[in-house]
Amino acid sequence: MKNNLVVSALGEDRPGLVNELSRAILECDCNIMDSRMTVLGREFGILLLVQGNWNTLTKLEMQFKRLEQALNMIILTKRTESRTPAGDVLPYAVEVVAVNQPGIVHHLASFFASRSINIEDMVTRSYSAPHTGTPMFSVNLAIGIPASTHIAMLREEFLDFCDDLNLDAVLEPIKG
């Protein structure tokens, strides 16, 4: 019986962190099924879905207590069930680019939440525009739109919403 463990770790960025964490997972006979890793400021953050049997995950949880101190990281874990595929949602991608301003993520989250649309993945990035140096902000979302939603109407509402906030946006189906 395979069990799942979500692992979240945060600590000062330096070479070797992924090596140490992945070694502990492998040595406990567990497997990384999904992951997200990034450096934010000077901090390294990682989010993992690890799979193993009950005993190997328990062993891994105990190893993380030691690694927290050895790597000077905060490591949180939570057991979880496998996700059942939602057959009644359509996978869509949203790309938004705008001059950086407070509240962009909140406004987008509010728009989708009010329509019972789940945000399944999100990546944001701040950067300077080429040539002008204007502070810019981009958001990439993967969302699950209920199959009963009228897509053309949703797209029109979304683009009007983005126009009102001066956001350049695209809403399109995820291919493949």
C-alpha positions as CSV (number, residue, x, y, z in Angstrom):
1,M,0.0,0.0,0.0
2,K,1.5,3.3,-1.1
3,N,1.1,6.4,1.2
4,N,1.8,10.0,0.5
5,L,3.6,12.7,2.4
6,V,3.8,16.3,1.6
7,V,7.1,17.9,2.6
8,S,7.7,21.6,2.8
9,A,11.2,22.9,3.6
10,L,12.6,26.4,3.9
11,G,16.1,27.6,4.6
12,E,18.9,29.8,3.5
13,D,19.9,29.0,-0.1
14,R,23.2,27.2,-0.6
15,P,24.5,24.4,-2.9
16,G,23.7,20.8,-1.8
17,L,20.2,21.2,-0.2
18,V,18.4,19.3,-2.9
19,N,21.1,16.6,-2.7
20,E,20.8,16.2,1.1
21,L,16.9,16.1,1.0
22,S,16.7,13.7,-1.9
23,R,19.3,11.4,-0.4
24,A,17.3,11.2,2.8
25,I,14.2,10.3,0.8
26,L,16.0,7.7,-1.2
27,E,17.7,6.1,1.8
28,C,14.3,5.7,3.5
29,D,13.1,3.8,0.4
30,C,10.7,6.6,-0.6
31,N,10.2,8.3,-3.9
32,I,9.6,11.9,-5.0
33,M,6.4,11.9,-7.1
34,D,6.0,15.7,-7.6
35,S,8.0,18.8,-6.6
36,R,8.4,22.5,-6.8
37,M,11.6,24.3,-5.9
38,T,12.7,27.9,-6.0
39,V,14.9,30.6,-4.4
40,L,13.0,33.6,-3.0
41,G,15.4,36.3,-1.9
42,R,18.1,34.4,-0.1
43,E,15.8,31.6,1.0
44,F,15.4,28.2,-0.7
45,G,11.9,26.7,-0.7
46,I,10.9,23.2,-1.7
47,L,7.6,21.5,-1.8
48,L,7.6,17.7,-2.4
49,L,5.0,14.9,-2.7
50,V,6.8,11.8,-1.4
51,Q,5.5,8.3,-1.8
52,G,6.3,5.2,0.3
53,N,4.7,2.6,2.5
54,W,3.6,3.6,6.0
55,N,6.8,2.4,7.7
56,T,9.2,4.1,5.2
57,L,7.4,7.4,5.5
58,T,7.5,7.2,9.3
59,K,11.3,6.6,9.0
60,L,11.6,9.6,6.7
61,E,9.7,11.8,9.1
62,M,12.2,10.9,11.8
63,Q,15.1,11.7,9.4
64,F,13.7,15.1,8.7
65,K,13.9,16.0,12.4
66,R,17.6,15.4,12.3
67,L,18.0,17.2,8.9
68,E,16.2,20.3,10.2
69,Q,19.1,20.9,12.6
70,A,21.9,19.7,10.3
71,L,20.7,21.8,7.3
72,N,19.3,24.7,9.4
73,M,16.0,24.4,7.7
74,I,12.4,24.4,8.7
75,I,10.8,21.2,7.5
76,L,7.0,20.5,7.8
77,T,5.3,17.3,6.8
78,K,1.7,16.2,6.4
79,R,0.3,12.9,5.3
80,T,-2.1,13.1,2.4
81,E,-4.2,10.9,0.1
82,S,-3.7,10.5,-3.6
83,R,-5.6,13.0,-5.6
84,T,-8.5,11.6,-7.6
85,P,-8.7,13.1,-11.1
86,A,-11.6,15.5,-11.5
87,G,-13.5,14.4,-14.6
88,D,-15.9,17.3,-14.5
89,V,-13.3,20.1,-15.0
90,L,-11.5,21.5,-18.0
91,P,-7.8,22.3,-17.6
92,Y,-7.0,25.9,-18.6
93,A,-3.9,28.1,-18.5
94,V,-4.0,31.7,-17.6
95,E,-1.1,34.1,-18.3
96,V,-1.1,37.6,-17.0
97,V,1.5,40.4,-17.4
98,A,1.2,43.9,-16.0
99,V,3.1,46.8,-14.5
100,N,3.7,45.6,-10.9
101,Q,1.1,46.8,-8.5
102,P,-0.2,45.5,-5.2
103,G,-3.1,43.1,-5.2
104,I,-2.8,41.4,-8.6
105,V,-2.7,37.9,-7.2
106,H,-5.6,38.6,-4.8
107,H,-7.8,40.1,-7.6
108,L,-7.2,37.1,-9.8
109,A,-7.8,34.6,-7.0
110,S,-11.0,36.5,-6.1
111,F,-12.2,36.4,-9.7
112,F,-11.8,32.7,-10.0
113,A,-13.0,31.8,-6.5
114,S,-16.3,33.7,-7.1
115,R,-16.9,31.4,-10.0
116,S,-15.9,28.1,-8.2
117,I,-12.8,27.8,-10.4
118,N,-9.9,26.1,-8.6
119,I,-6.4,27.4,-9.0
120,E,-4.3,24.3,-9.2
121,D,-0.8,25.8,-9.9
122,M,0.6,29.3,-9.8
123,V,3.9,30.9,-10.6
124,T,4.6,34.6,-10.2
125,R,7.6,36.6,-11.1
126,S,8.7,40.2,-10.8
127,Y,11.2,41.6,-13.3
128,S,12.2,44.9,-15.0
129,A,11.0,45.5,-18.5
130,P,13.7,45.6,-21.2
131,H,14.8,49.1,-22.3
132,T,12.5,51.0,-19.8
133,G,13.3,49.2,-16.5
134,T,9.6,49.5,-15.6
135,P,8.8,47.0,-12.7
136,M,6.7,44.2,-14.2
137,F,4.8,41.3,-12.8
138,S,3.8,38.0,-14.5
139,V,1.4,35.3,-13.2
140,N,1.0,31.9,-14.8
141,L,-1.9,29.8,-13.5
142,A,-3.3,26.3,-14.2
143,I,-7.0,26.3,-13.3
144,G,-9.8,23.8,-13.3
145,I,-12.9,25.2,-14.9
146,P,-16.2,23.3,-14.1
147,A,-17.4,21.6,-17.3
148,S,-20.8,23.3,-16.9
149,T,-19.2,26.7,-17.4
150,H,-19.9,28.6,-20.6
151,I,-16.3,29.2,-21.7
152,A,-16.9,32.0,-24.1
153,M,-18.8,34.0,-21.5
154,L,-16.1,33.3,-18.9
155,R,-13.4,34.4,-21.3
156,E,-15.2,37.6,-22.0
157,E,-15.8,38.3,-18.3
158,F,-12.2,37.6,-17.6
159,L,-10.8,39.8,-20.3
160,D,-13.1,42.7,-19.2
161,F,-12.0,42.2,-15.6
162,C,-8.3,42.3,-16.7
163,D,-8.9,45.4,-18.9
164,D,-10.4,47.2,-15.9
165,L,-7.2,46.4,-13.9
166,N,-4.9,47.1,-16.8
167,L,-3.7,43.5,-17.0
168,D,-2.6,41.9,-20.2
169,A,-4.1,38.4,-20.1
170,V,-4.6,35.1,-22.0
171,L,-7.0,32.3,-21.0
172,E,-6.6,29.2,-23.1
173,P,-7.0,25.4,-22.8
174,I,-4.1,23.4,-21.7
175,K,-3.0,21.2,-24.6
176,G,-1.9,17.6,-24.0
